[in-house]
Amino acid sequence: MRVSTIAALGATIGLAFLLQGCGDVSSDGTNYPETERISRGGTDAYDRSSTESVFGKGGIDIFGGNSDGEDGGGGGGTGVAVNSFLWRASLDTVSFMPLSAADPFGGVIITDWYSPPEAPNERFKLNVFILDRQLRADGLRVAVFKEQAAGGQWGPAPLDKKTAINIENRILERARELRVASTGGRG
């Protein structure tokens, strides 16, 4: 047998198994138990009359539309699912640190370890979480990690509790500046 014949035979067998899995479906397209099943909340677990979605009210918007008029909530087809002013301000504020990951849909920015030139035996890492689509102070959280080198090994070091708050405040200030600049000073 040639290789192409073996590949075609394998594809045919795979397709047959795939179609067999679709064979046990009732006429209306569902295969749920007929009896009512009560969940912990006291409601029918199989009740499909609710229009709620896993993605929340209105479903998922891949392009981050702003149909409900929220401040900078990713409007204008930016593709950002969080507040665009907070997102840009966060990136601007932590731009001196190397980025490890940035997820505009989840609103998460993770930096890599950064050692300031004035203190080479210390290093810092930031995790920025944008929690809301509106420009609000409680829509932002920053986690700061600090390590010091001792004997060639990096280990956790004490950190002033105000450090994260100060970074959050800088991000919020920058977000407000971006918002004012985008509205032309009209609030």
PANUGU-614341 format. One line per field, with one value per atom (N, C-alpha, C): x negated, y, z; atom name; residue number from 0. Coordinates in steps of 0.001 Angstrom, whole numbers. Example, Ala and Ser with C-alpha at 12.3 -4.5 7.8 and 13.67 -1.06 7.14 Angstrom:
east: -13190, -12300, -13200, -12850, -13670, -12900
north: -5690, -4500, -3300, -2250, -1060, 30
up: 7800, 7800, 7800, 7080, 7140, 7870
a: N, CA, C, N, CA, C
k: 0, 0, 0, 1, 1, 1
***
This chain:
east: -837, 0, -876, -387, -1101, -692, -1500, -1253, 64, 372, 1613, 2836, 2740, 3852, 4064, 2984, 3084, 3669, 3250, 3775, 5262, 5681, 7099, 7919, 7401, 8096, 8219, 7165, 7208, 8202, 8244, 9195, 10626, 10869, 12214, 12659, 11782, 12116, 12361, 11534, 11730, 13060, 13439, 14716, 15880, 15738, 16799, 17007, 15927, 16060, 16673, 16293, 16840, 18344, 18782, 20210, 20973, 20375, 21028, 21345, 20497, 20733, 21953, 22386, 23556, 24843, 24778, 25938, 26977, 26670, 27620, 28195, 28814, 29405, 30896, 31702, 33153, 33596, 34866, 35367, 35293, 35382, 35324, 33901, 32916, 31527, 30949, 31750, 31239, 31334, 30550, 30564, 30474, 31420, 31431, 32384, 32166, 33116, 34493, 35532, 36899, 37342, 36760, 37188, 36537, 37223, 36699, 35566, 34461, 33339, 33144, 33223, 33107, 31648, 31142, 29761, 29720, 28537, 28375, 29152, 29335, 30060, 31564, 32048, 33474, 34175, 33428, 34034, 33753, 34503, 34330, 32991, 32120, 30790, 30838, 31934, 32038, 32941, 33317, 34177, 33374, 33762, 33053, 33828, 34832, 35626, 34879, 33850, 33071, 32227, 32105, 31304, 29899, 29524, 28186, 27147, 25974, 24887, 23673, 22798, 21540, 20754, 20937, 20193, 20880, 21986, 22667, 23731, 24326, 25404, 24878, 25567, 25167, 24143, 23728, 22775, 21362, 20556, 19156, 18959, 18157, 17870, 16377, 16005, 14592, 13861, 14552, 13888, 14046, 14595, 14666, 15556, 16699, 17608, 18069, 18604, 18981, 20412, 21353, 22726, 23460, 23004, 23727, 23124, 22191, 21686, 20758, 20086, 19163, 17896, 17251, 16042, 14922, 14521, 13343, 13395, 14550, 14690, 14321, 13243, 12801, 13551, 14189, 14965, 14088, 14743, 14030, 13291, 13639, 13004, 11562, 11189, 9797, 9378, 10329, 9991, 9634, 9771, 9465, 10773, 10880, 12128, 12202, 11232, 11234, 11183, 11184, 11142, 9874, 10049, 8892, 7953, 8497, 7630, 6771, 7380, 6605, 5569, 5946, 5022, 3799, 4031, 2909, 2088, 2759, 2035, 1176, 1681, 903, -336, -171, -1330, -2334, -1837, -2737, -3508, -2814, -3426, -4483, -4261, -5223, -6152, -6196, -6982, -8487, -8959, -10392, -10787, -9801, -10068, -9825, -10567, -10308, -8977, -8181, -6894, -7077, -6388, -6366, -5112, -3967, -2698, -1775, -950, 59, 1298, 2404, 3657, 4727, 5000, 5990, 7413, 7703, 9050, 9302, 8297, 8432, 8024, 7366, 6944, 5796, 4849, 3724, 2413, 1543, 192, -767, -1692, -2684, -4061, -4850, -6202, -7180, -8336, -9422, -10194, -11129, -11918, -12745, -12798, -13539, -14415, -15711, -16647, -16989, -16679, -17041, -18561, -19089, -20543, -21158, -20411, -20957, -20957, -20265, -20226, -20255, -21433, -21500, -21239, -21261, -20996, -19511, -18670, -17221, -16548, -15421, -14640, -13154, -12376, -10941, -10179, -8956, -8057, -6664, -5895, -4547, -3529, -2371, -1195, -111, 387, 1429, 2712, 3792, 5092, 6095, 6663, 7726, 9034, 9851, 11008, 12335, 12335, 13604, 13478, 14606, 14624, 14792, 14995, 15138, 13864, 13634, 12462, 12786, 12468, 12740, 11528, 11354, 10198, 10256, 11459, 11547, 11510, 11300, 11187, 9759, 8851, 7433, 6780, 5970, 5192, 3774, 2808, 1405, 799, 118, -631, -2117, -2877, -4307, -5079, -6108, -6963, -8393, -9091, -10466, -11339, -12516, -13500, -14859, -15673, -17043, -17994, -19175, -20205, -21021, -21135, -21945, -22705, -24008, -24825, -24591, -24285, -24076, -22678, -21821, -20446, -19459, -18409, -17345, -16320, -15891, -14875, -13925, -12732, -11748, -12313, -11922, -12383, -11170, -11290, -10165, -9922, -8658, -8253, -7288, -7470, -6561, -5165, -4157, -2787, -2236, -2811, -2328, -2832, -3766, -4330, -3257, -2446, -1388, -370, -25, 945, 385, -904, -1533, -1530, -1794, -1779, -354, 627, 2029, 2401, 1977, 2285, 1647, 418, -247, 502, 958, 1722, 3034, 3722, 4992, 4795, 3718, 3421, 3204, 2434, 2154, 3434, 4294, 5558, 6447, 6480, 7269, 6707, 5374, 4745, 5121, 5089, 5436, 6898, 7760, 9190, 9436, 8811, 8974, 8437, 7300, 6719, 7623, 8298, 9146, 10458, 10921, 12176, 11935, 10692, 10370, 10637, 10561, 10764, 12221, 13138, 14567, 15046, 14176, 14585, 14627
north: -1187, 0, 1241, 2234, 3489, 4345, 5351, 6234, 6989, 7430, 8175, 7293, 6007, 5081, 4880, 4761, 4592, 5853, 7014, 8269, 8410, 8038, 8114, 7146, 5947, 4960, 5463, 6048, 6595, 7735, 8601, 9713, 9207, 8170, 7598, 6975, 6243, 5628, 6709, 7744, 8847, 9547, 9762, 10396, 9514, 8205, 7281, 7353, 7389, 7502, 8845, 9891, 11213, 11248, 10681, 10655, 9736, 8661, 7752, 8466, 9382, 10127, 11028, 11351, 12215, 11413, 10108, 9268, 9203, 9491, 9305, 10640, 11356, 12648, 12551, 13060, 12995, 13920, 13855, 14588, 16104, 16614, 18066, 18567, 17681, 18097, 18048, 17658, 17578, 16155, 15854, 14526, 14675, 15422, 15670, 14699, 14423, 13582, 14235, 13397, 13903, 14413, 13901, 14312, 15629, 16360, 17644, 17389, 18069, 17927, 19259, 19241, 20461, 20667, 21867, 22187, 22729, 23064, 23565, 24843, 25661, 26912, 26728, 25487, 25220, 25414, 25529, 25700, 24473, 24355, 23244, 23409, 22429, 22513, 22461, 21917, 21796, 22853, 23852, 24918, 25790, 25793, 26567, 27828, 28204, 29378, 30678, 30638, 31836, 32205, 33482, 33933, 34336, 34062, 34429, 33605, 34177, 33540, 33441, 32533, 32421, 33724, 34435, 35654, 36899, 36745, 37887, 38460, 39547, 40190, 40703, 40349, 40817, 39932, 38833, 37928, 38457, 38007, 38417, 39347, 40365, 41322, 41280, 40651, 40450, 41777, 42780, 44040, 45058, 44673, 45571, 46768, 46572, 47673, 48403, 49585, 50442, 50910, 49960, 50314, 50930, 50727, 51261, 52549, 53145, 54466, 54514, 53423, 53454, 54180, 54824, 55598, 54711, 54895, 54223, 52733, 52150, 50708, 49937, 50272, 49523, 49897, 51051, 51456, 51759, 51914, 52289, 51145, 49896, 48766, 48574, 48930, 48830, 47409, 46507, 45143, 44969, 46007, 45935, 45749, 44691, 44377, 45028, 45849, 46559, 48052, 48876, 50317, 50686, 51295, 51575, 52609, 53552, 54548, 53902, 53030, 52322, 51406, 50755, 49847, 50607, 51691, 52461, 53111, 53609, 54236, 53212, 52002, 50948, 50611, 50465, 50175, 51322, 52556, 53715, 53736, 53454, 53557, 52487, 51284, 50195, 49987, 50950, 50781, 50673, 51108, 51006, 49577, 48726, 47337, 46420, 45322, 44392, 43664, 43554, 42871, 41371, 40622, 39174, 38740, 39370, 39054, 40254, 40419, 41477, 40934, 40873, 40335, 41419, 42074, 43154, 42663, 41406, 40884, 40567, 40091, 39801, 40959, 41955, 43115, 42818, 42001, 41605, 41996, 42647, 42970, 42392, 41567, 40959, 41358, 41953, 42334, 41242, 41297, 40420, 41134, 40449, 41060, 42210, 43292, 44492, 44923, 45121, 45628, 47071, 48003, 49397, 49555, 50429, 50615, 51053, 51809, 52293, 51222, 50107, 49021, 47675, 47256, 46020, 44746, 44829, 43631, 43517, 44384, 44314, 44174, 43483, 43419, 43425, 43922, 44102, 43471, 43080, 42525, 43060, 43389, 43926, 43054, 42911, 42340, 43405, 43843, 44869, 44202, 44412, 43833, 44967, 45041, 46007, 45244, 45659, 44877, 45403, 46540, 47154, 47806, 47996, 48684, 50183, 50627, 52055, 52586, 53868, 54517, 54851, 53909, 54057, 53568, 54131, 53768, 52311, 51780, 50390, 49407, 49896, 49032, 48664, 48877, 48646, 48069, 47038, 46467, 46197, 46518, 46277, 45428, 44369, 43535, 43743, 44071, 44340, 43272, 42734, 41730, 42257, 42021, 42504, 41351, 41246, 40252, 40921, 40360, 40836, 39662, 39985, 38972, 38857, 37639, 37363, 36067, 36163, 34974, 34362, 35182, 34673, 34136, 34155, 33656, 34805, 34807, 35794, 35264, 36143, 35763, 36911, 36614, 37666, 38712, 39949, 41062, 41864, 42516, 43340, 44513, 44872, 45919, 46859, 48147, 49135, 48918, 48856, 48584, 49685, 50869, 51984, 51920, 51031, 50964, 50653, 49633, 49262, 50387, 51033, 52136, 53304, 53593, 54683, 54396, 53148, 52785, 52871, 52397, 52512, 53974, 54847, 56277, 56879, 56473, 56967, 56511, 55264, 54752, 55525, 55751, 56487, 57922, 58573, 59932, 59950, 59001, 58927, 58627, 57759, 57437, 58672, 59464, 60703, 61675, 61765, 62627, 62174, 60875, 60349, 60623, 60494, 60743, 62209, 63109, 64544, 64881, 64296, 64560, 64045, 62926, 62357, 63113, 63756, 64512, 65982, 66368, 67761, 68685, 68137, 68948, 69173, 68422, 68597, 67699, 67154, 66377, 64960
up: 0, 0, 0, -703, -731, 453, 737, 1874, 1698, 490, 262, 496, 167, 402, 1895, 2639, 4095, 4726, 4260, 4795, 4499, 3286, 2924, 3762, 3991, 4820, 6258, 6789, 8150, 8267, 7260, 7278, 7207, 6407, 6288, 7602, 8254, 9544, 10590, 10607, 11551, 11335, 10076, 9759, 10189, 10021, 10442, 11952, 12721, 14180, 14575, 13882, 14167, 13918, 12803, 12494, 13438, 13890, 14833, 16139, 16552, 17783, 17696, 16500, 16320, 16208, 16255, 15991, 17077, 18326, 19418, 19871, 18959, 19277, 19007, 19932, 19758, 18630, 18271, 17112, 17280, 18520, 18700, 18920, 18822, 18924, 20325, 21314, 22678, 23181, 24169, 24758, 26267, 26861, 28288, 28971, 30251, 30987, 31001, 30974, 30950, 32315, 33398, 34730, 35106, 35967, 36435, 37420, 37230, 38144, 38843, 40168, 40950, 41330, 41052, 41411, 42831, 43301, 44668, 44922, 43907, 44066, 44110, 43962, 44015, 42684, 41592, 40282, 39431, 38354, 37434, 36710, 36846, 36250, 34728, 34158, 32710, 32092, 32848, 32344, 31386, 30132, 29109, 28720, 29518, 29167, 29435, 30266, 30562, 29350, 29087, 27950, 28364, 29603, 30053, 29313, 29194, 28482, 29391, 29058, 29782, 29666, 28571, 28298, 28828, 29573, 30170, 29263, 29722, 28984, 27644, 26586, 25266, 24584, 25207, 24588, 24635, 23694, 23646, 22453, 22643, 21586, 21317, 20225, 19917, 19745, 19197, 18917, 20028, 21186, 22333, 22100, 21469, 21162, 22404, 22210, 23326, 23137, 23033, 22723, 23893, 25120, 26269, 26799, 26092, 26437, 27631, 27950, 29079, 28679, 29646, 29389, 28886, 27663, 27136, 27227, 27211, 27371, 26142, 25525, 24365, 23105, 23058, 21900, 20706, 19582, 18375, 17729, 18031, 17388, 17787, 18998, 19413, 19709, 19979, 20318, 21778, 22573, 23995, 24750, 25541, 26240, 27613, 27957, 29234, 28925, 29940, 29732, 28973, 27817, 26966, 27574, 28349, 28985, 30067, 30879, 31907, 31260, 30165, 29485, 28968, 28232, 27681, 28782, 29818, 30930, 31663, 31812, 32477, 31671, 30362, 29512, 29533, 29516, 29584, 30897, 31992, 33320, 33549, 33062, 33300, 32103, 31192, 29970, 30221, 31385, 31687, 32076, 32342, 32731, 31532, 31428, 30324, 30542, 29481, 29575, 29408, 30243, 30116, 29376, 29712, 29056, 29156, 28129, 28128, 27430, 28145, 27617, 27644, 26515, 26514, 26728, 26427, 26630, 28092, 28782, 30208, 31096, 30526, 31298, 32234, 31790, 32636, 31959, 32731, 32277, 33307, 32850, 33733, 33218, 34091, 33688, 34101, 33499, 33906, 35014, 35632, 36703, 36148, 36917, 36530, 37693, 37410, 38419, 38085, 38987, 38728, 38710, 37869, 37791, 39116, 39922, 41192, 42284, 42072, 43066, 42338, 41851, 41058, 41864, 43198, 43998, 44367, 43806, 44007, 42645, 42645, 41417, 41749, 40806, 41001, 39845, 40152, 39148, 39438, 38395, 38564, 37850, 38468, 37829, 37911, 36769, 36716, 36243, 36990, 36662, 36453, 35272, 34990, 35119, 36085, 36487, 35960, 35293, 34907, 33541, 32881, 31593, 31762, 32987, 33249, 33890, 33709, 34299, 35746, 36629, 38060, 38840, 40029, 40857, 41292, 41531, 41977, 40806, 39614, 38451, 38118, 39066, 38822, 40068, 39905, 41008, 40516, 41362, 41043, 42148, 41759, 42703, 42408, 43446, 43297, 44062, 43419, 44044, 44049, 45159, 45291, 45772, 45174, 45604, 45749, 46654, 46843, 46664, 46160, 45976, 47253, 47744, 48933, 48679, 48595, 48358, 46991, 46010, 44656, 44403, 45400, 45261, 45445, 44648, 44803, 45780, 46678, 47653, 47919, 48437, 48715, 49670, 49436, 50272, 50726, 51892, 52361, 51408, 51297, 50370, 51071, 50857, 51432, 50853, 51711, 51271, 50375, 50448, 49638, 48199, 47907, 46563, 45527, 45772, 44825, 44680, 45789, 45748, 44940, 45125, 44368, 42864, 42495, 41071, 40526, 41302, 40890, 40665, 41576, 41441, 40193, 39888, 38669, 37420, 37423, 36277, 36132, 37255, 37211, 36730, 37185, 36719, 35210, 34724, 33283, 32497, 33035, 32361, 32263, 33329, 33292, 32251, 32185, 31180, 29769, 29530, 28212, 27879, 28866, 28645, 28312, 29072, 28807, 27418, 27057, 25743, 24621, 24843, 23792, 23629, 24697, 24616, 24313, 24211, 23922, 25091, 26324, 27521, 27874, 27225, 27507, 28633, 29452, 30613, 30342
a: N, CA, C, N, CA, C, N, CA, C, N, CA, C, N, CA, C, N, CA, C, N, CA, C, N, CA, C, N, CA, C, N, CA, C, N, CA, C, N, CA, C, N, CA, C, N, CA, C, N, CA, C, N, CA, C, N, CA, C, N, CA, C, N, CA, C, N, CA, C, N, CA, C, N, CA, C, N, CA, C, N, CA, C, N, CA, C, N, CA, C, N, CA, C, N, CA, C, N, CA, C, N, CA, C, N, CA, C, N, CA, C, N, CA, C, N, CA, C, N, CA, C, N, CA, C, N, CA, C, N, CA, C, N, CA, C, N, CA, C, N, CA, C, N, CA, C, N, CA, C, N, CA, C, N, CA, C, N, CA, C, N, CA, C, N, CA, C, N, CA, C, N, CA, C, N, CA, C, N, CA, C, N, CA, C, N, CA, C, N, CA, C, N, CA, C, N, CA, C, N, CA, C, N, CA, C, N, CA, C, N, CA, C, N, CA, C, N, CA, C, N, CA, C, N, CA, C, N, CA, C, N, CA, C, N, CA, C, N, CA, C, N, CA, C, N, CA, C, N, CA, C, N, CA, C, N, CA, C, N, CA, C, N, CA, C, N, CA, C, N, CA, C, N, CA, C, N, CA, C, N, CA, C, N, CA, C, N, CA, C, N, CA, C, N, CA, C, N, CA, C, N, CA, C, N, CA, C, N, CA, C, N, CA, C, N, CA, C, N, CA, C, N, CA, C, N, CA, C, N, CA, C, N, CA, C, N, CA, C, N, CA, C, N, CA, C, N, CA, C, N, CA, C, N, CA, C, N, CA, C, N, CA, C, N, CA, C, N, CA, C, N, CA, C, N, CA, C, N, CA, C, N, CA, C, N, CA, C, N, CA, C, N, CA, C, N, CA, C, N, CA, C, N, CA, C, N, CA, C, N, CA, C, N, CA, C, N, CA, C, N, CA, C, N, CA, C, N, CA, C, N, CA, C, N, CA, C, N, CA, C, N, CA, C, N, CA, C, N, CA, C, N, CA, C, N, CA, C, N, CA, C, N, CA, C, N, CA, C, N, CA, C, N, CA, C, N, CA, C, N, CA, C, N, CA, C, N, CA, C, N, CA, C, N, CA, C, N, CA, C, N, CA, C, N, CA, C, N, CA, C, N, CA, C, N, CA, C, N, CA, C, N, CA, C, N, CA, C, N, CA, C, N, CA, C, N, CA, C, N, CA, C, N, CA, C, N, CA, C, N, CA, C, N, CA, C, N, CA, C, N, CA, C, N, CA, C, N, CA, C, N, CA, C, N, CA, C, N, CA, C, N, CA, C, N, CA, C, N, CA, C, N, CA, C, N, CA, C, N, CA, C, N, CA, C, N, CA, C, N, CA, C, N, CA, C, N, CA, C, N, CA, C, N, CA, C, N, CA, C, N, CA, C, N, CA, C, N, CA, C, N, CA, C, N, CA, C, N, CA, C, N, CA, C
k: 0, 0, 0, 1, 1, 1, 2, 2, 2, 3, 3, 3, 4, 4, 4, 5, 5, 5, 6, 6, 6, 7, 7, 7, 8, 8, 8, 9, 9, 9, 10, 10, 10, 11, 11, 11, 12, 12, 12, 13, 13, 13, 14, 14, 14, 15, 15, 15, 16, 16, 16, 17, 17, 17, 18, 18, 18, 19, 19, 19, 20, 20, 20, 21, 21, 21, 22, 22, 22, 23, 23, 23, 24, 24, 24, 25, 25, 25, 26, 26, 26, 27, 27, 27, 28, 28, 28, 29, 29, 29, 30, 30, 30, 31, 31, 31, 32, 32, 32, 33, 33, 33, 34, 34, 34, 35, 35, 35, 36, 36, 36, 37, 37, 37, 38, 38, 38, 39, 39, 39, 40, 40, 40, 41, 41, 41, 42, 42, 42, 43, 43, 43, 44, 44, 44, 45, 45, 45, 46, 46, 46, 47, 47, 47, 48, 48, 48, 49, 49, 49, 50, 50, 50, 51, 51, 51, 52, 52, 52, 53, 53, 53, 54, 54, 54, 55, 55, 55, 56, 56, 56, 57, 57, 57, 58, 58, 58, 59, 59, 59, 60, 60, 60, 61, 61, 61, 62, 62, 62, 63, 63, 63, 64, 64, 64, 65, 65, 65, 66, 66, 66, 67, 67, 67, 68, 68, 68, 69, 69, 69, 70, 70, 70, 71, 71, 71, 72, 72, 72, 73, 73, 73, 74, 74, 74, 75, 75, 75, 76, 76, 76, 77, 77, 77, 78, 78, 78, 79, 79, 79, 80, 80, 80, 81, 81, 81, 82, 82, 82, 83, 83, 83, 84, 84, 84, 85, 85, 85, 86, 86, 86, 87, 87, 87, 88, 88, 88, 89, 89, 89, 90, 90, 90, 91, 91, 91, 92, 92, 92, 93, 93, 93, 94, 94, 94, 95, 95, 95, 96, 96, 96, 97, 97, 97, 98, 98, 98, 99, 99, 99, 100, 100, 100, 101, 101, 101, 102, 102, 102, 103, 103, 103, 104, 104, 104, 105, 105, 105, 106, 106, 106, 107, 107, 107, 108, 108, 108, 109, 109, 109, 110, 110, 110, 111, 111, 111, 112, 112, 112, 113, 113, 113, 114, 114, 114, 115, 115, 115, 116, 116, 116, 117, 117, 117, 118, 118, 118, 119, 119, 119, 120, 120, 120, 121, 121, 121, 122, 122, 122, 123, 123, 123, 124, 124, 124, 125, 125, 125, 126, 126, 126, 127, 127, 127, 128, 128, 128, 129, 129, 129, 130, 130, 130, 131, 131, 131, 132, 132, 132, 133, 133, 133, 134, 134, 134, 135, 135, 135, 136, 136, 136, 137, 137, 137, 138, 138, 138, 139, 139, 139, 140, 140, 140, 141, 141, 141, 142, 142, 142, 143, 143, 143, 144, 144, 144, 145, 145, 145, 146, 146, 146, 147, 147, 147, 148, 148, 148, 149, 149, 149, 150, 150, 150, 151, 151, 151, 152, 152, 152, 153, 153, 153, 154, 154, 154, 155, 155, 155, 156, 156, 156, 157, 157, 157, 158, 158, 158, 159, 159, 159, 160, 160, 160, 161, 161, 161, 162, 162, 162, 163, 163, 163, 164, 164, 164, 165, 165, 165, 166, 166, 166, 167, 167, 167, 168, 168, 168, 169, 169, 169, 170, 170, 170, 171, 171, 171, 172, 172, 172, 173, 173, 173, 174, 174, 174, 175, 175, 175, 176, 176, 176, 177, 177, 177, 178, 178, 178, 179, 179, 179, 180, 180, 180, 181, 181, 181, 182, 182, 182, 183, 183, 183, 184, 184, 184, 185, 185, 185, 186, 186, 186
***
